[in-house]
Amino acid sequence: MNPDLKEWIWLANLKGIITRKKVELLRIFNSPAEIYRADAVELAKTGILSRDNINAILSARHREAADRAIEEIHRKDIDVVTLNSSTYPELLKNICDPPICLYVKGKLAADVLAVAVVGSRRASGYGLSLARKISGELAQNSICVVSGMARGIDTAAHQGALSVNGRTIAVLGCGLDMVYPPENKKLMESIIENGAVISEYPPGAEPAPHHFPVRNRIVSGMSVGVLVVEAGERSGSLITARLALEQGRDVYALPGNVVSVNSKGTNKLIQDGAKLVTSVQDILEELHWYKHFDTENTPGPGGFGIHGLNDEEREVIGLLSYESLQIDEIQKKLPVEMPLLHSILLSLEMKGLIKREPGGKYRLEV
């Protein structure tokens, strides 16, 4: 067990401090235990904390809550994967605000290639059928299907992957001691057996409406791309698509009937440049590294080598050969827009050439 697990859980659940600040604190102090032990003067010297932030960090109430949370996760047989863990999803570390802790039931694997499949809760038969079909075919190609276990398309996506004994991950907007929606109890049990159900929310956290847009960054963040099957004009799936673009991920969309309410969002995504998808092959062709995948003989990290890199990738490798750097430090040295830089770093991570450290710095792996 992680000896600092209490401090990790304490940091993750501190109220009133945004995740980006917590990640920056980890970079400054190197560990949650050092933040936990810091006094008001040391915290103020960081220059990123308000008085309320400092009071929250020093609060005995939050420390007592961490003790109770530790008891709950043991009692309810929930695992905790921290940002510095080898099983923390590698792609998720690449986003600007990765969860400090992930509560897990099932098994996470850091090197799994994943595609998110999301869409309307009030999906049509057409959407449900294609979500199951494409998700099943992704799973058959050794690609993990990530979704949110919501009604409609999410449920169909998980079912499709499970139908071929494939791997799937559900990201919840509540604690793992709750089943939401309640009718997905058996589905949740099957996902745990064939992948994982995860959340950044501790046991006891209710499925509050504001949790779901926040959890969507995890759905997109741990995936190389996001397929939107059906979505209305104001669908939460469009939030996931927007987050995916900000994170440098690919966005795919299934075209639909132009008069259907459920197709307005997906058709607009295609108009705006999302990849039009009519079969799983359209997704596989977009995965730059898919040609390296073999369902019987998948290469491990570092199997890509440094040959065949484009100019931007070589420039990043050159910079990191001298020192480890934060993403904003890399951008200052290279004339590259942030979305493109995210894509370059993601590509290099998938090729096993660089690694993102818990504090946010990228280092060379070759």
C-alpha positions as CSV (number, residue, x, y, z in Angstrom):
1,M,0.0,0.0,0.0
2,N,1.1,3.6,-0.7
3,P,2.5,4.9,2.6
4,D,1.3,8.4,1.7
5,L,-2.2,7.3,0.7
6,K,-3.9,9.3,3.4
7,E,-2.1,12.5,2.3
8,W,-3.0,11.8,-1.4
9,I,-6.7,11.3,-0.5
10,W,-6.6,14.4,1.7
11,L,-5.1,16.5,-1.1
12,A,-7.6,15.2,-3.7
13,N,-10.6,16.1,-1.5
14,L,-9.5,19.5,-0.4
15,K,-12.4,21.9,-1.0
16,G,-12.1,25.2,-2.7
17,I,-8.8,24.5,-4.4
18,I,-8.9,23.7,-8.2
19,T,-7.2,20.7,-9.5
20,R,-4.6,22.7,-11.5
21,K,-3.4,24.4,-8.3
22,K,-3.1,21.0,-6.6
23,V,-1.0,19.7,-9.5
24,E,1.2,22.8,-9.2
25,L,1.6,22.3,-5.5
26,L,2.8,18.7,-6.2
27,R,5.4,20.2,-8.5
28,I,6.6,22.6,-5.9
29,F,6.5,20.3,-2.9
30,N,7.1,17.0,-4.6
31,S,4.6,15.0,-2.6
32,P,1.3,15.4,-0.8
33,A,3.0,14.5,2.5
34,E,5.2,17.6,2.2
35,I,2.2,19.8,1.4
36,Y,0.4,18.2,4.5
37,R,3.4,19.1,6.7
38,A,3.9,22.7,5.3
39,D,3.1,25.6,7.5
40,A,1.3,28.9,6.5
41,V,4.5,30.7,5.6
42,E,5.8,27.9,3.3
43,L,2.4,27.7,1.6
44,A,2.2,31.5,1.2
45,K,5.6,31.5,-0.5
46,T,4.3,29.4,-3.4
47,G,2.5,32.5,-4.6
48,I,-0.5,30.5,-6.0
49,L,-2.7,30.1,-2.9
50,S,-5.3,32.5,-1.5
51,R,-5.8,32.9,2.2
52,D,-8.9,30.6,2.0
53,N,-6.7,28.0,0.2
54,I,-4.1,28.1,2.9
55,N,-6.8,27.8,5.6
56,A,-8.3,24.8,3.8
57,I,-4.9,23.1,3.7
58,L,-4.3,23.7,7.4
59,S,-7.8,22.7,8.4
60,A,-8.2,19.9,10.9
61,R,-11.6,19.2,9.5
62,H,-10.2,18.1,6.1
63,R,-7.6,15.9,7.7
64,E,-10.2,14.2,9.8
65,A,-12.3,13.6,6.6
66,A,-9.3,11.9,5.0
67,D,-9.1,9.5,7.9
68,R,-12.7,8.6,7.5
69,A,-12.3,8.2,3.7
70,I,-9.4,5.7,4.3
71,E,-11.7,3.7,6.5
72,E,-14.5,3.8,3.8
73,I,-12.4,2.6,0.9
74,H,-11.1,-0.3,2.9
75,R,-14.5,-1.3,4.1
76,K,-16.0,-1.1,0.6
77,D,-13.1,-2.8,-1.1
78,I,-12.2,0.2,-3.3
79,D,-8.7,0.7,-4.7
80,V,-7.0,4.1,-5.0
81,V,-4.6,4.9,-7.8
82,T,-2.7,8.1,-7.2
83,L,-1.1,10.4,-9.8
84,N,2.4,8.9,-9.2
85,S,1.2,5.3,-9.6
86,S,2.5,3.1,-12.4
87,T,-1.1,2.1,-13.1
88,Y,-2.4,5.6,-13.5
89,P,-3.6,6.0,-17.1
90,E,-0.6,7.5,-19.0
91,L,-2.8,9.7,-21.3
92,L,-4.7,11.1,-18.4
93,K,-1.5,12.4,-16.9
94,N,-1.1,14.5,-20.1
95,I,-4.1,16.8,-19.4
96,C,-3.7,20.1,-17.6
97,D,-5.9,19.0,-14.6
98,P,-5.5,15.3,-14.1
99,P,-7.4,13.9,-11.0
100,I,-5.1,13.6,-8.0
101,C,-6.6,10.3,-7.1
102,L,-8.8,7.7,-9.0
103,Y,-11.0,5.4,-7.0
104,V,-11.1,2.1,-8.8
105,K,-13.1,-1.1,-8.8
106,G,-11.6,-3.6,-11.3
107,K,-8.2,-3.2,-12.9
108,L,-6.5,-0.2,-14.5
109,A,-3.7,-0.7,-17.0
110,A,-1.6,2.4,-17.7
111,D,-0.6,1.3,-21.3
112,V,-4.0,0.4,-22.7
113,L,-5.1,2.1,-25.9
114,A,-8.6,3.5,-25.5
115,V,-11.3,5.2,-27.4
116,A,-14.3,7.0,-25.8
117,V,-17.8,6.3,-27.1
118,V,-20.4,8.8,-25.9
119,G,-23.8,10.1,-26.8
120,S,-27.4,10.9,-26.0
121,R,-29.2,9.4,-23.0
122,R,-32.3,9.4,-25.1
123,A,-30.8,7.6,-28.0
124,S,-32.6,6.2,-31.0
125,G,-32.6,2.5,-32.0
126,Y,-30.2,3.5,-34.8
127,G,-27.8,5.1,-32.4
128,L,-27.9,2.3,-29.8
129,S,-27.3,-0.4,-32.5
130,L,-24.3,1.4,-34.0
131,A,-22.8,2.2,-30.6
132,R,-22.9,-1.5,-29.7
133,K,-21.6,-2.6,-33.1
134,I,-18.7,-0.1,-33.3
135,S,-17.7,-0.6,-29.6
136,G,-17.6,-4.3,-30.1
137,E,-15.4,-4.0,-33.1
138,L,-13.1,-1.6,-31.3
139,A,-12.8,-4.2,-28.5
140,Q,-12.1,-6.9,-31.0
141,N,-9.1,-4.8,-32.2
142,S,-7.7,-4.7,-28.6
143,I,-8.9,-1.1,-28.0
144,C,-10.5,-0.4,-24.7
145,V,-13.9,1.4,-24.8
146,V,-14.3,4.2,-22.3
147,S,-17.7,5.7,-21.5
148,G,-19.7,7.1,-18.6
149,M,-22.2,4.3,-17.9
150,A,-25.1,6.7,-18.4
151,R,-28.4,5.6,-19.9
152,G,-28.5,5.4,-23.7
153,I,-25.3,5.5,-25.8
154,D,-23.0,5.0,-22.9
155,T,-24.7,1.8,-21.8
156,A,-24.8,0.5,-25.4
157,A,-21.0,1.2,-25.7
158,H,-20.1,-0.8,-22.6
159,Q,-22.5,-3.6,-23.7
160,G,-20.9,-3.7,-27.1
161,A,-17.4,-4.2,-25.7
162,L,-18.6,-6.8,-23.2
163,S,-20.4,-8.7,-25.9
164,V,-17.0,-9.8,-27.3
165,N,-15.3,-10.1,-23.9
166,G,-13.5,-6.9,-24.6
167,R,-12.1,-4.4,-22.1
168,T,-14.2,-1.4,-21.1
169,I,-13.9,1.4,-18.5
170,A,-16.8,3.4,-17.0
171,V,-16.1,6.8,-15.5
172,L,-18.7,7.7,-12.9
173,G,-19.8,11.1,-11.6
174,C,-20.4,9.8,-8.1
175,G,-18.7,7.5,-5.5
176,L,-18.1,3.9,-6.4
177,D,-20.3,2.7,-3.6
178,M,-23.3,4.0,-5.6
179,V,-24.8,2.6,-8.8
180,Y,-26.0,5.4,-11.2
181,P,-28.3,4.9,-13.0
182,P,-29.5,2.2,-10.6
183,E,-30.8,-0.1,-13.4
184,N,-27.1,-0.5,-14.5
185,K,-26.2,-2.6,-11.4
186,K,-25.5,-5.8,-13.4
187,L,-23.7,-3.8,-16.1
188,M,-21.4,-2.2,-13.5
189,E,-20.6,-5.7,-12.1
190,S,-19.7,-6.9,-15.6
191,I,-17.5,-3.9,-16.3
192,I,-15.6,-4.4,-13.1
193,E,-14.9,-8.0,-14.2
194,N,-13.8,-7.0,-17.7
195,G,-12.1,-3.7,-17.0
196,A,-12.7,-1.0,-14.4
197,V,-15.2,1.4,-13.0
198,I,-13.5,4.6,-11.8
199,S,-14.2,7.9,-10.3
200,E,-12.4,10.9,-8.9
201,Y,-15.2,11.2,-6.3
202,P,-14.8,9.5,-2.9
203,P,-17.2,6.9,-1.5
204,G,-20.5,8.6,-0.4
205,A,-20.3,11.3,-3.1
206,E,-23.8,11.7,-4.7
207,P,-24.4,11.9,-8.5
208,A,-24.7,15.6,-8.4
209,P,-25.5,17.3,-11.8
210,H,-22.3,19.4,-11.7
211,H,-20.1,16.3,-11.3
212,F,-20.8,15.0,-14.8
213,P,-19.4,17.8,-16.9
214,V,-16.3,17.6,-14.7
215,R,-15.9,13.8,-15.1
216,N,-16.1,14.2,-18.9
217,R,-12.5,15.5,-19.0
218,I,-11.5,12.0,-17.6
219,V,-13.5,10.2,-20.3
220,S,-11.7,12.1,-23.1
221,G,-8.4,12.5,-21.2
222,M,-7.7,8.8,-21.0
223,S,-8.7,8.2,-24.6
224,V,-6.8,8.8,-27.9
225,G,-10.1,9.9,-29.5
226,V,-13.8,10.4,-28.8
227,L,-16.6,9.0,-30.9
228,V,-19.9,10.9,-30.5
229,V,-22.7,8.6,-31.7
230,E,-25.8,10.8,-31.1
231,A,-26.1,14.2,-29.5
232,G,-28.5,17.1,-29.4
233,E,-27.5,20.7,-29.7
234,R,-26.9,21.0,-26.0
235,S,-25.8,17.5,-25.2
236,G,-23.2,16.8,-22.5
237,S,-21.4,14.7,-25.2
238,L,-20.5,17.9,-26.9
239,I,-18.8,19.0,-23.8
240,T,-16.7,15.8,-23.9
241,A,-15.9,16.5,-27.6
242,R,-14.8,20.1,-26.8
243,L,-12.6,18.8,-24.0
244,A,-11.1,16.2,-26.3
245,L,-10.1,18.9,-28.8
246,E,-8.6,21.0,-26.0
247,Q,-6.6,18.0,-24.9
248,G,-5.3,17.3,-28.4
249,R,-7.5,14.2,-28.9
250,D,-9.2,13.2,-32.1
251,V,-13.0,13.7,-32.4
252,Y,-15.1,11.3,-34.5
253,A,-18.9,11.7,-35.2
254,L,-21.5,9.4,-36.6
255,P,-23.7,11.2,-39.1
256,G,-27.5,11.1,-38.6
257,N,-30.8,12.1,-40.0
258,V,-30.8,15.8,-40.6
259,V,-34.3,16.2,-39.1
260,S,-33.5,14.2,-36.0
261,V,-33.0,16.2,-32.8
262,N,-30.4,13.6,-31.7
263,S,-28.3,14.2,-34.8
264,K,-28.0,18.0,-34.7
265,G,-25.0,17.9,-32.4
266,T,-23.1,15.2,-34.3
267,N,-23.8,16.7,-37.7
268,K,-22.6,20.0,-36.5
269,L,-19.4,18.4,-35.2
270,I,-18.8,17.0,-38.7
271,Q,-19.4,20.5,-40.2
272,D,-16.8,21.8,-37.8
273,G,-14.2,19.3,-38.8
274,A,-14.8,16.1,-36.8
275,K,-14.0,12.9,-38.6
276,L,-17.1,11.4,-40.2
277,V,-17.5,7.8,-39.1
278,T,-19.6,5.1,-40.8
279,S,-17.6,2.1,-39.6
280,V,-14.9,1.1,-37.1
281,Q,-12.4,1.2,-40.0
282,D,-12.8,5.0,-40.2
283,I,-11.5,5.2,-36.6
284,L,-8.7,2.7,-37.0
285,E,-7.4,4.5,-40.0
286,E,-7.1,7.7,-37.9
287,L,-5.1,6.1,-35.2
288,H,-1.5,7.0,-36.3
289,W,0.0,4.2,-34.3
290,Y,-2.7,1.5,-35.1
291,K,-0.4,-0.1,-37.7
292,H,1.9,-1.0,-34.8
293,F,-0.9,-2.9,-33.0
294,D,-1.3,-6.6,-33.4
295,T,-3.9,-8.4,-31.3
296,E,-1.6,-11.3,-30.8
297,N,1.7,-9.4,-30.4
298,T,1.4,-5.9,-29.1
299,P,4.7,-4.1,-28.7
300,G,5.6,-2.7,-25.4
301,P,6.7,0.8,-24.5
302,G,9.7,2.0,-26.5
303,G,8.9,-0.3,-29.4
304,F,8.6,2.5,-31.9
305,G,12.1,3.9,-31.8
306,I,13.0,7.4,-32.9
307,H,13.0,6.8,-36.7
308,G,10.1,8.2,-38.7
309,L,9.3,11.1,-36.4
310,N,8.1,14.4,-37.9
311,D,10.0,17.6,-37.5
312,E,7.9,18.8,-34.5
313,E,8.4,15.5,-32.7
314,R,12.1,15.6,-33.3
315,E,12.3,19.2,-31.9
316,V,10.5,18.1,-28.7
317,I,12.8,15.1,-28.3
318,G,15.8,17.5,-28.8
319,L,14.5,19.8,-26.0
320,L,13.9,17.0,-23.6
321,S,17.3,15.5,-24.2
322,Y,18.7,18.3,-22.2
323,E,16.2,18.6,-19.4
324,S,12.7,17.7,-18.2
325,L,10.2,20.4,-19.0
326,Q,6.6,21.4,-18.3
327,I,4.3,21.8,-21.3
328,D,4.2,25.6,-21.0
329,E,8.1,25.6,-20.9
330,I,8.1,23.5,-24.1
331,Q,5.7,25.9,-25.8
332,K,7.9,28.9,-25.0
333,K,10.8,27.3,-26.7
334,L,8.8,26.1,-29.8
335,P,6.5,28.1,-32.1
336,V,3.7,25.6,-31.7
337,E,0.0,26.2,-30.8
338,M,-1.1,24.4,-27.6
339,P,-3.6,22.0,-29.2
340,L,-0.9,20.8,-31.6
341,L,1.7,20.5,-28.8
342,H,-0.8,18.3,-26.9
343,S,-1.0,16.1,-29.9
344,I,2.8,15.9,-30.4
345,L,3.3,15.0,-26.7
346,L,0.5,12.5,-26.8
347,S,2.0,10.8,-29.9
348,L,5.5,10.7,-28.3
349,E,4.0,9.2,-25.1
350,M,2.2,6.5,-27.1
351,K,5.4,5.7,-28.9
352,G,7.1,5.2,-25.5
353,L,9.7,8.0,-26.2
354,I,8.7,10.4,-23.4
355,K,7.0,10.1,-20.1
356,R,5.0,12.6,-18.0
357,E,6.0,12.7,-14.4
358,P,3.5,13.2,-11.6
359,G,4.5,16.9,-11.1
360,G,3.7,17.6,-14.8
361,K,7.1,17.6,-16.3
362,Y,7.9,15.6,-19.4
363,R,11.1,13.6,-19.6
364,L,12.9,11.5,-22.3
365,E,12.5,7.8,-22.1
366,V,15.1,6.8,-24.8
